[in-house]
Amino acid sequence: MDHRPVLTTERLLLRPFSPDDAPHLARLCADREIASTTLLIPHPYTLEDARSFIRTQTDAWEQGTAAVFAVTLRETGELLGAIGLHLEREHHRAEVGYWIGTAHWNRGFATESVKAVVRFGFEDLGLHRIHAHHFDRNPSSGRVLLKAGFEFEGTLRDHVFKWGAYEDCRLYGIVRGVEGEGTR
C-alpha cells in the first residue's frame, strides 16, 4: 500500500505519481521549454525517462530524501506538472522544485502548488526552511515564489552549467515563523 501523502487545494490534487502517468509525463516533459527552464529534466525526454522517474519516487519518500507530487486538476485528474521537496532532514530544510506544462502556464497552478507544498513541509514534515532557485532568464518562476511568500535572497552567478552555457540562478527562501504560526 502506498503511504505517500496527497495534498488538496481549491483546484488541484497533488498526489504520488503512478505508472499510468508515464505517457502523460513524457508528453509534457518532451516540450523543450520545460527542459530549458529546469535543472534535471533532459531533452529529449522519453517514455522510459518518465517510467524511470516514477519508479524512483516511492523509494525517495521511504528513504526520507524527497516528497514529489504529480500536480493534477481536482475535477478531471489531468496531469499538469510536478512539484517536489528535496529534503535535508539533518538541517530541517528542503529545496522545492516545480514545473507546469506550457499549455497550463499563467493560470496560477504553480503558485497554488508551491503554497500547498510549503504548508505541508512546515506543518507535516516539521521543516524550518524551504528554499528554491530558478534560472535568471526565467523571471516567471521568481514571481511564483514571491506570491507564495518566499523572499529573494540573492543571485548565484554562473551557478549552473546547462546546455553549454553557465546560468545565473536567483535564490529565494522562506522560514517557518518562530512561534510556528506560519512563515515570516
N, C-alpha and C positions, 0 to 999 in steps of 0.2 A: 504494500500500500504506500502511496506517495504522501509524505508528511510535509511537503513544502507548502509554504503559505500562499494564500490567494488574497489579493487586495482589491477592494471595490471602491470606485469613485462615482461621481454623478453619471459619467458617460462611459466609463471604462471598467474592464475587468483585467487585472494584472494577475496572470496565472502562470504556473510552470509550463514550459514548452513540452509538447508531446511529439512522438514520432510522426503523427499525422500532420504536424505543422511544417515538416521539411519542404514540401513543394512550394508552399506559400512563402516560407522564409527565403528559399533560394530565389524565388521570383523577385521579392522585394530587394534583396541584397545584390541582385545582378545589376542593379542600377549603379552605374559608375559614380554618380553623385553621392550615393550613400558611402561607398568605399572611400571616396575622396575626402569626406569630412569626418571619418572615423579612423582610429589608430589600428584596430585589429582586423577589420573586415578586408579580405583580399579582393582583388579584381583580376580576372573574372571570378565570380562566386558560383560554385556548382551545387548540385543537389547533394553530392557527397560531403561538401563543406557544411551544408546545413545539417545533414544527418550526424556528422561528427560533432558539431557544436552542441546539438541537442543531447547526444549521448553523455557529454561531459557534465551537464548541469546538475543531475542528481548527486553525483559524487562530490561536486564542488559544494553543494549545500550540506551534505552529510559531513564533509571534512571541515566545514566552517570557514571556507575561503571565499564563497560568493553566494549571493541570492539574486538570481536572474529571473526575470519575468517576461513572458510574452505580453505585449500591450495589445489588447483586443477591445472591440466595441461591445459593450454590455448587451445591446439589443440584438446584434446579429452574430457575434462571435468572430467577426472579421479580424484577421491579424493585421495590425498597423505598424508594428515595430517591436523594439525590445528595450528593456531598461534593467540595469543591474547594479548591485552594490558589491564591490570587490573589497572584502573585509580584511582588516588588520586588527584582529581582536586584541592582541597584546597592547595596542595603543588606543583601543576603544574608538577606532576611526574606520572610515571606509571611503572609497572613491566611487562616485556614481558616474555611470556611463550610459548613454541612451542614444537612440536614433529612431526616427519615424520615417516610414516610406514617403517618397516625394509627393505622391498623389494626395497625401494627407497633411502636408505642411500648412502652416499658418491657420490652424484651427484650434490651437491651444492644447492639443493632445500631449505634447512633450511636457509642458508646464504642469498639467494635471497629473501626469505620471510621476514627475520629479517630486511634486509635493507629497504624493501618496507614499513614495519610497522613502523620503526623508522622515516622514511621520513614523513609518514602520521601523526605520533604523534607530530613531531615538526612543520610541515607546516600547517596541517589542525586542529589539536587539540590545538596547542599553548603550548605544554609541554616544560618544561625546562630541565628535566632529565628523562632518562629511565634507569632502572636497570634490572638485571637478575641474577639468581643464578642457579647453577647446582650441582648435587652430585659430590663430589671429584672423585668418581670412574667412572665418565663419561666425560673424557677429550675432547671427540669429540665435546661436546656442548660448551666447552670453546673455541675451535678453531673456531667454527661458530661465536661466539660473537666477537672474535678478528678480524676476517675477515670483520665483519660488522661495525668495528670502535669502539667497546667498549674497555675500559681499565680495566684490572684486578685491583680490589680494596682490596682484602683480602680474608682470609678464615674464615668462621664462624664454629667454632669447635662444633661438636655434636649438630648441629642446628636443625636437623630433626630426629624424631623417626619414622622409617618406617620398617614394617615387622619384628619387634622385635629387631631392632638394631639402634643405633644412627649413623647419617650420617653427615660428614663434608660437608659444601657447600662452593663453591667458588663464590665470588660476583664480578660482573662486572657492570660498569656504563658508560653512555655516556651523555654528557651535550651539550645542544644546544649552538652554537657559540654566543659570546657576541653580535656581530653585526647581528645575525640572518642569517648568510650566511652558515649554516651547523653546523658541530659538531667539537668539539675540543677533 
